[in-house]
Amino acid sequence: MPSQYQIAFWNLENFFDIDGSPRRSNKLQRAIGKDIRGWNQKKLDKKISQLASIICQMNGGKGPDLLGVCEVENAYVMNLLVQALAPLGRNYAVEHHDTSDRRGIDVAFIYDADLFEPVAQFSHVVMRRTATRDIFQVNFKTQKGRLFVVVGNHWPSRLGGKLESACYRAITGETLAYFHQRILAIHGKKTPVLAMGDFNDEPFDRSLVDYALSTQSKTKVTSARSPRFLNLMWPLMGQGLGSHYYGNLPNMLDQFLANKNLVTQNAPIKALADSVEIVRFPEMVNTGKYPKPIPYGGMGKPINQNGFSDHFPIAVTVVEAD
């Protein structure tokens, strides 16, 4: 019988360890010391409770089978979040790698260890003068013994202006495309690869199209000689929604990119393009004029203990054949 997995991604917005944490380096403490001031255990616990309340509702109340996240400081807070998901009764585990990002935020995965077994992880450095998040690759073996590669992304922000910072996202897109090609060269041209993350650009921006080599054309993905990604978010673009809002305008910054081995007709592991959704439970959505996410805040921003994150999660269903 085919297996069905829900795979999700969520920017958790400033998911930091507490002020004065012994798990934080002196260098990082100096870098974020002013912003982290007052971030105590009570505020962190409430943040975790808010995040867990949403994750527990996903996948029909079963929780996602694999969840990529970003804006997390360390493995400690990730494991606290997994503990808060205990009511689901899932065998959740964490894959995480510390990067040299100047704010100390990383990309990580929560996965059900009964369904996926990590066999390797790689942190791909993005070369720029100011340190940024690595691209985080984890090679999983499914319960049926197939290799399934997931790649977590949190691309450089638009701080300083979209055009002024575009070159950094172009560099990151090129890095993703390079390692996509390397994965296929090392593990075989039929290896399924799903890239996900907060790209800080939209599907039509050059960093995604010209550098990461993603497109809305399935034919282009399945026929091109160079490895390409199908950007699964395009069908949602015309609905006036976004995973993030800036200036009260929706932006589709959070995306799934599937390579051809996930979208061909008889693919052993297949991403169902029509299953892609922005997860927007009512309590997460601002009730005002603009249906934007309700942030939790922190890191120098006002805290709303009824908030969650400044991004909505996204989800896609992946089916594995017998």
C-alpha positions as CSV (number, residue, x, y, z in Angstrom):
1,M,0.0,0.0,0.0
2,P,1.4,3.4,-0.9
3,S,2.6,5.6,2.0
4,Q,1.5,9.2,2.3
5,Y,3.5,11.9,4.1
6,Q,2.7,15.5,5.0
7,I,5.8,17.6,4.7
8,A,5.7,21.2,6.0
9,F,7.9,24.2,6.5
10,W,7.6,27.1,8.9
11,N,9.7,30.2,9.7
12,L,9.3,30.2,13.5
13,E,10.2,33.9,14.0
14,N,12.9,34.6,16.5
15,F,12.9,31.2,18.2
16,F,15.7,32.0,20.6
17,D,17.2,30.5,23.7
18,I,16.8,32.6,26.9
19,D,18.8,35.7,27.7
20,G,22.1,34.7,29.4
21,S,21.9,31.1,28.1
22,P,25.1,29.1,28.8
23,R,24.5,27.6,25.3
24,R,25.3,30.8,23.6
25,S,28.8,31.9,22.6
26,N,30.2,35.2,24.0
27,K,30.5,36.5,20.4
28,L,26.8,35.8,19.7
29,Q,25.8,37.3,23.1
30,R,27.5,40.5,22.2
31,A,25.9,40.5,18.7
32,I,22.3,40.1,20.0
33,G,22.6,41.1,23.6
34,K,20.5,44.3,23.4
35,D,17.7,42.5,21.4
36,I,17.6,39.4,23.6
37,R,17.3,41.3,26.8
38,G,14.2,40.3,28.8
39,W,13.7,37.1,26.8
40,N,13.1,34.8,29.8
41,Q,12.0,31.2,30.3
42,K,8.4,32.2,30.8
43,K,8.3,34.0,27.4
44,L,10.1,31.2,25.7
45,D,7.7,28.6,27.2
46,K,4.7,30.6,25.9
47,K,6.3,30.8,22.5
48,I,6.8,27.1,22.4
49,S,3.2,26.5,23.6
50,Q,1.9,28.7,20.8
51,L,4.0,27.0,18.1
52,A,3.1,23.5,19.3
53,S,-0.6,24.3,19.3
54,I,-0.4,24.9,15.6
55,I,1.9,22.0,14.7
56,C,-0.4,19.6,16.6
57,Q,-3.3,20.6,14.4
58,M,-1.5,20.1,11.1
59,N,-2.0,16.9,9.0
60,G,-5.5,16.4,10.3
61,G,-4.4,16.6,13.9
62,K,-1.6,14.1,13.5
63,G,1.2,16.6,13.1
64,P,3.4,16.7,10.0
65,D,5.6,13.7,9.2
66,L,8.5,16.0,8.4
67,L,8.7,19.7,9.3
68,G,11.5,22.0,8.1
69,V,11.9,25.2,10.2
70,C,14.1,28.3,10.3
71,E,15.0,31.2,12.6
72,V,15.9,28.8,15.4
73,E,18.9,29.4,17.6
74,N,20.0,26.0,18.6
75,A,19.2,22.3,19.1
76,Y,18.1,23.0,22.7
77,V,15.1,25.0,21.7
78,M,14.3,22.5,19.0
79,N,14.2,19.7,21.5
80,L,12.0,21.8,23.8
81,L,9.6,22.1,20.9
82,V,9.6,18.4,20.3
83,Q,8.8,17.8,23.9
84,A,5.8,20.0,23.6
85,L,4.6,17.8,20.7
86,A,4.5,14.8,23.0
87,P,0.6,14.6,23.0
88,L,0.7,13.6,19.4
89,G,2.5,10.4,20.3
90,R,4.9,10.7,17.4
91,N,8.5,9.5,17.5
92,Y,9.8,12.9,16.6
93,A,13.5,13.6,16.4
94,V,15.6,16.6,15.3
95,E,18.3,17.2,12.7
96,H,20.1,20.5,13.2
97,H,23.4,22.1,12.4
98,D,24.9,25.3,14.0
99,T,25.9,27.8,11.4
100,S,27.9,31.0,11.6
101,D,25.0,33.3,10.9
102,R,25.6,36.7,12.5
103,R,22.3,36.5,14.5
104,G,22.9,32.8,15.4
105,I,19.8,31.5,13.6
106,D,19.7,28.1,11.9
107,V,17.6,25.8,9.7
108,A,16.5,22.4,11.1
109,F,14.1,19.5,10.7
110,I,11.7,17.7,12.9
111,Y,10.9,14.3,11.6
112,D,9.1,11.1,12.6
113,A,11.9,8.6,13.1
114,D,9.4,5.7,12.5
115,L,9.1,7.0,8.9
116,F,12.4,8.5,8.1
117,E,16.0,7.6,9.0
118,P,18.7,10.3,8.5
119,V,21.7,8.7,6.8
120,A,23.7,11.9,6.2
121,Q,23.6,15.7,6.7
122,F,25.5,18.5,5.0
123,S,25.7,22.2,5.7
124,H,26.5,24.1,2.5
125,V,28.2,27.4,3.2
126,V,26.9,30.4,1.2
127,M,29.9,32.6,0.5
128,R,29.4,36.3,1.4
129,R,31.3,38.8,3.4
130,T,28.7,38.9,6.1
131,A,27.9,35.5,7.5
132,T,24.5,34.1,6.6
133,R,22.6,30.8,7.1
134,D,24.0,27.7,5.4
135,I,21.8,25.6,3.1
136,F,21.0,22.5,5.2
137,Q,20.8,19.2,3.4
138,V,19.6,16.0,5.1
139,N,19.5,12.6,3.2
140,F,16.8,10.4,4.6
141,K,16.0,6.8,4.0
142,T,12.2,6.2,3.9
143,Q,10.6,3.3,5.7
144,K,10.6,1.5,2.4
145,G,14.3,1.9,1.9
146,R,14.4,4.7,-0.7
147,L,16.7,7.7,-0.5
148,F,14.8,11.1,-0.1
149,V,16.9,14.3,0.0
150,V,15.4,17.4,1.7
151,V,17.2,20.7,1.6
152,G,16.3,23.5,4.1
153,N,16.8,27.1,3.1
154,H,16.7,30.5,4.8
155,W,18.0,33.0,2.3
156,P,19.5,36.4,3.1
157,S,16.9,39.0,4.0
158,R,15.8,42.1,2.1
159,L,17.3,44.3,4.8
160,G,18.7,47.4,3.1
161,G,16.4,47.1,0.2
162,K,15.2,44.4,-2.1
163,L,17.4,45.4,-5.1
164,E,20.4,46.2,-2.9
165,S,20.3,42.8,-1.3
166,A,19.3,40.8,-4.4
167,C,22.9,39.7,-5.2
168,Y,23.1,37.8,-1.9
169,R,20.0,35.8,-2.8
170,A,21.4,35.2,-6.3
171,I,24.5,33.8,-4.7
172,T,22.4,31.5,-2.5
173,G,20.3,30.4,-5.4
174,E,23.4,29.5,-7.4
175,T,24.7,27.5,-4.4
176,L,21.4,25.6,-4.2
177,A,21.5,24.8,-7.9
178,Y,25.1,23.6,-7.7
179,F,24.4,21.2,-4.8
180,H,21.3,20.0,-6.5
181,Q,23.5,19.0,-9.4
182,R,26.0,17.4,-7.1
183,I,23.4,15.3,-5.3
184,L,22.3,13.8,-8.6
185,A,25.9,13.2,-9.7
186,I,26.7,11.4,-6.4
187,H,23.5,9.5,-5.6
188,G,22.2,9.0,-9.1
189,K,20.2,11.0,-11.6
190,K,16.9,9.6,-10.3
191,T,17.3,10.9,-6.7
192,P,14.3,12.8,-5.5
193,V,15.2,16.2,-4.0
194,L,12.7,18.6,-2.2
195,A,14.1,22.0,-1.4
196,M,12.0,24.1,1.0
197,G,12.4,27.3,3.0
198,D,12.0,31.0,3.4
199,F,13.7,32.3,0.3
200,N,13.0,36.0,1.0
201,D,12.1,36.3,-2.7
202,E,9.1,35.3,-4.6
203,P,8.8,32.5,-7.2
204,F,9.1,35.0,-10.1
205,D,12.3,36.7,-8.8
206,R,15.6,36.1,-10.5
207,S,17.2,34.4,-7.6
208,L,14.7,31.5,-7.9
209,V,14.3,31.5,-11.7
210,D,17.7,32.2,-13.1
211,Y,20.0,31.0,-10.3
212,A,18.2,28.3,-8.3
213,L,16.7,27.2,-11.7
214,S,13.1,26.9,-10.6
215,T,10.1,27.3,-12.9
216,Q,6.4,27.0,-13.1
217,S,6.7,24.7,-16.2
218,K,6.6,21.0,-15.4
219,T,7.6,20.2,-19.0
220,K,10.7,22.3,-18.6
221,V,11.6,20.5,-15.4
222,T,11.1,17.0,-16.8
223,S,12.7,17.7,-20.2
224,A,15.6,20.1,-19.5
225,R,19.2,18.7,-19.6
226,S,20.2,20.8,-16.6
227,P,18.6,19.9,-13.3
228,R,15.7,22.2,-12.5
229,F,13.1,22.5,-9.8
230,L,9.3,22.9,-10.2
231,N,8.2,25.7,-7.9
232,L,5.1,24.2,-6.3
233,M,3.8,27.6,-5.1
234,W,2.8,29.0,-8.5
235,P,-0.8,27.8,-8.4
236,L,-1.3,29.8,-5.2
237,M,0.1,33.0,-6.5
238,G,-3.1,34.2,-8.1
239,Q,-5.3,33.8,-5.1
240,G,-4.2,37.0,-3.3
241,L,-2.6,35.2,-0.4
242,G,0.9,35.0,0.9
243,S,3.0,33.2,3.5
244,H,4.2,36.5,4.8
245,Y,3.0,40.1,4.6
246,Y,5.1,43.3,4.3
247,G,3.4,46.7,4.1
248,N,0.1,44.8,4.2
249,L,0.9,43.1,0.9
250,P,1.1,39.3,0.6
251,N,4.4,37.8,-0.3
252,M,5.0,34.1,-1.2
253,L,8.4,33.9,0.4
254,D,8.0,30.4,1.7
255,Q,8.2,27.8,-1.0
256,F,8.6,24.1,-2.0
257,L,10.9,23.3,-5.0
258,A,10.6,19.8,-6.3
259,N,13.0,18.2,-8.8
260,K,11.8,16.1,-11.7
261,N,12.1,12.9,-9.7
262,L,9.3,14.1,-7.5
263,V,6.9,15.2,-10.3
264,T,7.2,12.7,-13.1
265,Q,4.1,10.5,-13.6
266,N,5.5,7.3,-12.3
267,A,7.9,8.7,-9.7
268,P,8.4,6.2,-6.8
269,I,8.3,9.2,-4.4
270,K,5.9,11.9,-5.8
271,A,5.0,15.4,-4.5
272,L,1.3,16.1,-5.2
273,A,1.3,19.5,-6.6
274,D,-2.4,20.1,-6.0
275,S,-2.0,19.4,-2.3
276,V,0.2,22.5,-1.6
277,E,-1.3,24.8,0.9
278,I,-0.6,27.8,3.1
279,V,-1.6,26.6,6.6
280,R,-3.9,29.3,8.1
281,F,-5.9,28.2,11.1
282,P,-8.3,30.9,12.2
283,E,-6.4,31.8,15.4
284,M,-3.3,32.5,13.4
285,V,-4.9,35.1,11.1
286,N,-5.3,38.8,11.8
287,T,-9.0,39.6,12.0
288,G,-8.5,43.1,10.6
289,K,-8.6,44.3,7.0
290,Y,-5.5,42.3,6.0
291,P,-5.4,38.5,6.6
292,K,-1.8,38.4,7.7
293,P,-0.2,36.1,10.3
294,I,-0.2,37.2,13.9
295,P,3.5,37.4,15.1
296,Y,4.7,36.5,18.5
297,G,7.5,39.1,18.4
298,G,10.6,39.2,20.5
299,M,14.2,40.2,19.7
300,G,13.4,43.9,20.4
301,K,9.9,43.7,19.0
302,P,6.8,43.9,21.2
303,I,5.6,40.4,22.3
304,N,2.0,39.3,21.6
305,Q,1.4,36.2,23.7
306,N,-1.6,35.4,21.5
307,G,0.7,35.4,18.4
308,F,2.6,32.7,16.7
309,S,5.0,33.8,13.9
310,D,5.2,36.5,11.3
311,H,5.0,33.7,8.6
312,F,2.4,31.1,7.9
313,P,3.5,27.5,7.5
314,I,3.2,25.8,4.2
315,A,2.6,22.1,3.6
316,V,2.6,19.5,0.8
317,T,1.7,15.8,0.5
318,V,4.2,13.4,-0.8
319,V,3.3,9.8,-1.7
320,E,5.6,6.8,-1.9
321,A,4.8,3.8,-3.9
322,D,5.2,0.2,-2.7
